Amino acid sequence: MTEMRKENAPMNAAEPSRWRRKVNLAASAAVAMLALVGCKADVISYDLPAESARYTFQAETNGVKTAWEYTSDRPTKPDTPTSQPCIADVVLKETGPCRPEPLIFLRYDLGLDLDNTVKAGGVHPITVTGYYQDRLSTPPTVTELRAEASFDGGKTWQPASTQADGKNTFTTRIEQPKRDDAPGGVALRITATDSAGNTVKQTIPKAYRLR
């Protein structure tokens, strides 16, 4: 499930513009490969105004909910390497400058044991790293990360201490309850902000279980 909207206004409320750009969203780079071999592929696309605006893009995959907020405008020059062309150029044969949107993605090192669990009680460290699409030549820097944990299926959330641990990397420490106090496991909610003011909030309803 995906949704993209202009902040504070529905998408269909945007005024027509002489210069318009098309933002193309695809499930994976496999779409481009299918096009290269002659197979048809579905690509979701939105017409956006050329001027700078704040956008929200929401997605849900296997219960994990992610909401991005970012600022975007029409590029004046291409910002993609020739080895990794825009999907729009390959699939939709779009013309004009193209660049990836500055979405923050999150990579997790949950520090799980071989059975994908964590010992109950005590403090458990988790490493979260923010990153961007490789094709973005000058990505911002992730400057802030907030972490919350839930032990009752997302009904209540507890803040977790977090500290910077290298470029775009943060360590958060979860105070684990007793196993019986989190029968459904531990949920995580991570919010990150970068130097350009872009944000991402990701909610993982079942990050790991306690033993």
Secondary structure by P-SEA (a helix, b strand, c coil): cbbbbcccccccccccccbbbbbbbcccaaaaaaaaabbbbbbbbbbbcccbbbbbbbbbcccbbbbbbbccccccccccccccccccccccccccbbbbcbbbbbbbccccccccccccccbbbbbbbbbccccccccccccbbbbbbbcccccbbbbbbbbbccccbbbbbbbccccccccccbbbbbbbbcccccbbbbbbccccccc
